[in-house]
Amino acid sequence: MCRDCAEDVQESFFLHVAPVDVNDLPEHRKQYNFDNLDFRFNDRGGRWFRSAEQCVALRELPDYDFTAIRTGQFLGNEDGSYIHLWVGEIRFDE
């Protein structure tokens, strides 16, 4: 039996995409060298799927070549800082 994913998706997710060419980024993101596609799980369709006892979220990626995708979940602190609960990265330039 699959376990309930409700606890796993309560906190916000971050999704950062680093382009091959920084000029592909929106103007307001160029200074950071990555696109910020953060999301709340329920805001991205409000549905989750159980597959092989894992929860899955779908997020459309930008239409440009990228060198890396970094993702994870975070908690925001009252002072504006963040605590990362987990982080994963895939690099395409190595």
C-alpha positions in Angstrom: 0.0 0.0 0.0 1.3 3.5 -0.9 1.9 5.9 2.0 0.1 9.2 2.1 2.2 12.0 0.6 0.4 14.9 2.3 3.2 15.6 4.8 5.8 15.5 2.1 4.2 18.3 0.0 3.3 20.8 2.7 6.4 23.0 2.3 7.3 25.1 -0.8 9.5 23.7 -3.5 12.2 25.6 -5.2 13.2 24.9 -8.8 16.1 26.9 -10.3 17.1 26.5 -14.0 20.5 27.7 -15.1 20.6 28.6 -18.8 23.5 28.0 -21.2 23.0 31.7 -22.3 22.1 34.1 -19.5 20.4 36.3 -22.2 17.7 33.7 -22.4 16.5 34.7 -18.9 13.9 37.2 -18.2 15.5 40.6 -17.6 14.7 40.5 -13.8 16.5 37.1 -13.4 19.7 37.9 -15.3 21.5 39.2 -12.3 21.0 35.8 -10.5 22.1 33.7 -13.5 19.1 31.3 -13.1 15.4 31.3 -13.6 13.3 30.9 -10.4 10.4 28.5 -10.9 9.5 28.0 -7.2 6.0 26.5 -6.5 3.7 25.2 -3.9 2.7 21.6 -4.7 -1.1 22.3 -4.5 -0.7 25.5 -6.7 0.6 23.4 -9.6 -2.7 21.7 -10.3 -3.7 20.6 -6.9 -3.3 16.9 -7.8 -0.6 14.4 -6.9 0.0 10.9 -8.2 1.1 7.8 -6.5 3.5 5.7 -8.6 5.9 3.1 -7.2 5.1 4.6 -3.7 6.5 8.0 -4.7 4.7 11.4 -5.1 5.3 13.2 -8.4 4.9 16.9 -9.3 5.0 18.1 -12.9 6.4 21.5 -13.8 6.9 22.9 -17.2 10.5 24.0 -17.9 11.6 27.0 -20.0 12.2 26.6 -23.7 15.9 27.2 -23.8 19.0 25.1 -23.3 20.2 24.9 -19.7 23.3 23.7 -17.8 21.7 22.7 -14.5 18.5 22.2 -12.7 18.5 22.6 -8.9 15.4 21.6 -6.8 14.3 20.9 -3.3 12.1 22.1 -0.5 12.5 25.1 1.8 11.0 26.8 4.9 11.1 30.6 5.1 12.2 32.2 8.4 10.7 35.4 9.8 14.0 37.3 9.1 13.6 36.5 5.3 16.3 33.7 5.3 15.5 30.1 4.3 16.2 26.6 5.6 16.6 23.9 2.9 14.9 20.7 3.8 16.5 18.8 1.0 18.3 19.8 -2.2 19.0 17.9 -5.5 20.9 19.0 -8.6 21.3 17.7 -12.1 24.2 19.2 -14.2 24.2 18.9 -18.0 27.6 20.6 -18.6 29.9 18.0 -17.1 
